[in-house]
Each structure stands twice: as structure tokens, then as C-alpha cells.
């Protein structure tokens, strides 16, 4: 059996720390941290699940979470209103949108200091998912120095921001996408593989180097069930690899990172003003 890299376990420790920080903000600073989530009226059941998870996490640590379900034509005005609302400390646009061509236009409306998902061009925060992957590896004592790293997928949520983050740290990064042809030869030479394509079972046992570290950040829906990019057979066929689990890998840490950003945004806001409960 492969060694599991559980983001859920690490998120549990982070959540305890965050709960204490929020209590301090509420009691000492008399500030109520608030996150606004903008969701499309066309959101899939999978997206609805992600939103429920975020709301539940926020409730657990006493961060208020409000959800606005809107047509994409209404989103810009709603975000501008939330930008101006000083009681809202973080804003995220739950992706994907029905019209993906509108993504940049809508995401970039979010005020940089409230862009806690880190997706806008001027965001004051790192991408929550990219930072979560960094936290996951650090939490298990995995040093990336000198390792050959391959990112499969270059999307705006994971691949692109993670490549930017790690290249800025001097990491050796190879990025593969749907134009890369046969990816197997490169994967077989890679010490660390992060995959985020949304193509179920894309990565199989025979494509991996001995002792590889695998981070599955891909998500797709099959008959209403969320599945990743890694073939489930890898978990039983390769006892030499370290790998995120089918559930409880990157996802829980992404949510933890997101709320860490909300806490930071709220703390920064208290330097200017505060709101009475």
C-alpha cells in the first residue's frame, strides 16, 4: 500500500489555530470575519458540494459565509457592491462559470485585498490551491530542492499559479498540457508529479518513477461522484509512492488556506477600522 499524504489531517491542526484567531478577532477586536461566495445559477451539483463544504468550515471557526447565486451578467455589479461593503473581508467567485470566456473579466473585478482565492491579476494573496499544495508537501517534510517536478495541466486554478509559485522559489518545473503528446517518458523521470486536468484515471502505475510523490488536484464528476486524475489501481499496485488519497487530499487544505486568507484580510482591515458585533 502506498503512503498517503492526507490534507485532511493537516487541515485539522490548522483549523484549531484558525478558530483561536477568529475568537480573538471577535472578542478583542470586535470584528466579525465575513466571506462572500459568488456562484453561478448554472452551478453543477459538484460545485454546490464545494460551496457547502466551505460554508461548513466557516461555521466551524465562526467566520460568516454568505452565498450569492447569480447569472453571470449580474456578477460584476454584485462584486463591485461587495468590494465597497466594509463588512465583507473576502470574496471568491466559485469556478467554473458557465461561460468560461468570462472568467478573467469577472474574477479581476474582485478587489485585490479581498481576493482570498488569489485568482485575479492583482490579487494580494497567492492562489489558495497552489499554496495548499505547498503546505501539504511541507507538512510531510518533503523538500522540493533538487527534485524534478512535473505539473500535468496548466489551468488557472492549480497548474498556472503553482508553476508561478514554485518557479519563483527556483524549482525545476516541467509543465505538460493537452498539447504535450505522450507524457509518459517525462513522468517516468519525475520525482514529484502534480496533476490537475480533470481527466479521470489519466495517470497509471506504469507511468511513474520508483518512489515518486503524487499530488492529485484534478476533479471531475462521474455519475455524481467526484473523481481525480490518478487511476485508483495506483494505490494498490505501487507501495513505493507517496500519494494524496482519493478523498481528503488537496481539497481540505485548499479550504483551510482560503479561510487563512480571510483571517489575514480581516486582520489587515482592523488596522483601519472595526465593526461592532
RASUL-V614153 format. One record per residue. N is the residue number from 1. SS is DSSP state (2 for helix, 1 for strand, 0 for the rest). OMEGA is omega as a letter, one per 30 degrees, with the letter a starting at -180 (none if undefined). D_LAST is the distance of its C-alpha to the last C-alpha in Angstrom with 2 decimals. Layout:
{{N SS OMEGA D_LAST} {N SS OMEGA D_LAST}}
This chain:
{{1 0 l 50.62} {2 0 l 48.65} {3 1 a 45.92} {4 1 l 42.46} {5 0 a 39.66} {6 0 l 36.59} {7 2 a 33.38} {8 2 l 31.65} {9 2 l 32.56} {10 2 a 31.27} {11 2 l 28.00} {12 2 l 27.43} {13 2 a 27.51} {14 2 a 25.23} {15 2 l 22.66} {16 2 l 22.57} {17 2 a 22.00} {18 2 l 19.20} {19 2 l 17.35} {20 2 l 17.51} {21 2 a 16.34} {22 2 l 13.19} {23 2 l 12.49} {24 2 l 13.15} {25 2 a 10.85} {26 2 a 7.83} {27 2 a 9.37} {28 0 a 11.40} {29 0 a 9.90} {30 0 l 6.13} {31 0 l 6.68} {32 0 l 6.75} {33 0 a 10.53} {34 1 l 12.11} {35 1 l 15.86} {36 1 l 17.91} {37 1 l 21.38} {38 1 a 24.15} {39 1 l 26.92} {40 1 l 30.31} {41 0 l 31.55} {42 0 a 34.57} {43 0 l 32.78} {44 0 l 34.97} {45 2 l 34.21} {46 2 l 34.01} {47 2 l 31.27} {48 2 l 29.38} {49 2 l 29.77} {50 2 a 28.30} {51 2 l 25.22} {52 2 l 24.77} {53 2 l 25.17} {54 2 l 22.45} {55 2 a 19.99} {56 2 l 21.06} {57 2 l 20.73} {58 2 l 17.19} {59 2 a 16.27} {60 2 a 18.18} {61 0 l 16.24} {62 0 l 12.71} {63 0 a 12.78} {64 1 a 12.14} {65 1 l 15.50} {66 1 a 16.64} {67 1 l 20.40} {68 1 a 22.38} {69 1 a 26.05} {70 1 l 28.24} {71 0 a 31.81} {72 2 l 32.49} {73 2 a 33.43} {74 2 a 29.88} {75 2 a 28.16} {76 2 a 28.68} {77 2 l 27.02} {78 2 a 24.02} {79 2 l 23.64} {80 2 l 24.03} {81 2 a 21.25} {82 2 l 18.92} {83 2 a 20.27} {84 2 a 19.14} {85 0 a 15.59} {86 0 l 13.54} {87 0 l 10.64} {88 0 a 13.53} {89 0 l 14.82} {90 1 l 17.86} {91 1 l 20.38} {92 1 l 23.44} {93 1 a 26.41} {94 0 a 27.81} {95 0 g 31.52} {96 0 l 34.28} {97 0 l 34.30} {98 0 l 37.08} {99 0 a 38.63} {100 2 l 38.45} {101 2 l 39.99} {102 2 a 36.72} {103 2 a 34.75} {104 2 a 35.11} {105 2 a 34.44} {106 2 a 31.17} {107 2 a 29.83} {108 0 l 30.61} {109 0 a 28.39} {110 0 l 25.26} {111 0 a 24.08} {112 2 a 25.50} {113 2 l 22.35} {114 2 a 20.55} {115 1 a 23.74} {116 0 l 22.73} {117 0 l 25.85} {118 0 a 27.99} {119 0 l 30.31} {120 0 a 30.45} {121 0 a 33.22} {122 0 a 31.00} {123 0 l 28.17} {124 0 a 26.68} {125 0 l 26.68} {126 0 l 29.67} {127 0 a 30.28} {128 2 a 28.24} {129 2 l 31.37} {130 2 l 33.67} {131 2 l 31.49} {132 2 l 31.22} {133 2 l 35.03} {134 2 l 35.28} {135 2 a 32.97} {136 2 a 35.03} {137 2 l 38.29} {138 2 a 37.03} {139 2 l 35.60} {140 0 l 39.13} {141 0 a 40.79} {142 0 a 42.51} {143 0 a 43.65} {144 0 a 44.42} {145 0 l 46.69} {146 0 a 50.15} {147 0 l 49.36} {148 1 a 50.39} {149 1 l 47.35} {150 1 l 47.61} {151 1 l 44.87} {152 1 a 45.96} {153 0 a 44.12} {154 0 a 42.70} {155 0 a 39.85} {156 0 a 36.74} {157 0 a 34.42} {158 0 a 36.44} {159 2 a 39.92} {160 2 l 39.52} {161 2 l 36.39} {162 2 l 37.73} {163 2 l 41.10} {164 2 a 39.51} {165 2 a 37.45} {166 2 l 40.46} {167 2 l 43.00} {168 2 l 40.95} {169 0 l 41.35} {170 0 a 45.11} {171 0 l 45.41} {172 1 a 48.48} {173 1 l 47.15} {174 1 a 49.16} {175 1 l 47.51} {176 1 l 49.15} {177 0 a 48.56} {178 0 l 50.47} {179 0 a 53.07} {180 0 a 53.92} {181 0 a 56.66} {182 0 a 57.42} {183 0 a 54.54} {184 2 a 56.22} {185 2 a 58.23} {186 2 a 55.17} {187 2 a 53.05} {188 0 l 55.91} {189 0 a 55.67} {190 0 l 51.88} {191 0 a 50.22} {192 1 l 46.73} {193 1 l 46.14} {194 1 a 42.83} {195 1 a 43.24} {196 0 a 40.94} {197 0 a 43.20} {198 0 l 42.26} {199 0 a 45.94} {200 0 l 46.30} {201 0 a 48.73} {202 0 a 49.57} {203 1 a 49.96} {204 0 a 52.67} {205 2 a 54.16} {206 2 a 57.21} {207 2 a 55.17} {208 0 l 53.65} {209 0 l 54.83} {210 0 l 55.39} {211 0 a 52.32} {212 0 l 50.05} {213 1 a 46.24} {214 1 l 44.75} {215 1 a 41.24} {216 1 l 40.86} {217 0 l 38.02} {218 0 l 39.80} {219 0 l 38.58} {220 1 l 40.53} {221 1 l 40.67} {222 1 a 43.82} {223 0 l 43.90} {224 0 l 40.14} {225 1 l 40.12} {226 1 a 38.60} {227 1 a 41.38} {228 0 a 41.83} {229 0 a 44.60} {230 1 l 46.35} {231 0 a 49.11} {232 0 a 48.27} {233 0 a 51.77} {234 2 a 50.76} {235 2 a 48.82} {236 2 a 52.03} {237 2 a 54.66} {238 0 l 53.28} {239 0 a 52.51} {240 0 a 52.71} {241 0 l 49.57} {242 1 a 45.90} {243 1 l 43.81} {244 0 a 40.39} {245 0 l 40.40} {246 0 l 40.58} {247 0 l 37.04} {248 0 l 34.38} {249 0 a 35.67} {250 2 a 33.94} {251 2 a 31.44} {252 2 l 29.11} {253 2 l 29.10} {254 2 l 28.41} {255 2 l 25.20} {256 2 l 24.33} {257 2 l 25.19} {258 2 a 23.17} {259 2 l 19.94} {260 2 l 21.07} {261 2 l 21.18} {262 2 l 17.65} {263 2 l 16.52} {264 2 l 18.90} {265 2 l 17.76} {266 2 l 14.10} {267 2 l 15.53} {268 2 a 17.78} {269 2 a 15.19} {270 2 l 13.54} {271 0 a 17.02} {272 0 a 16.74} {273 0 l 13.27} {274 0 a 9.57} {275 0 a 6.42} {276 0 l 3.80} {277 0 none 0.00}}
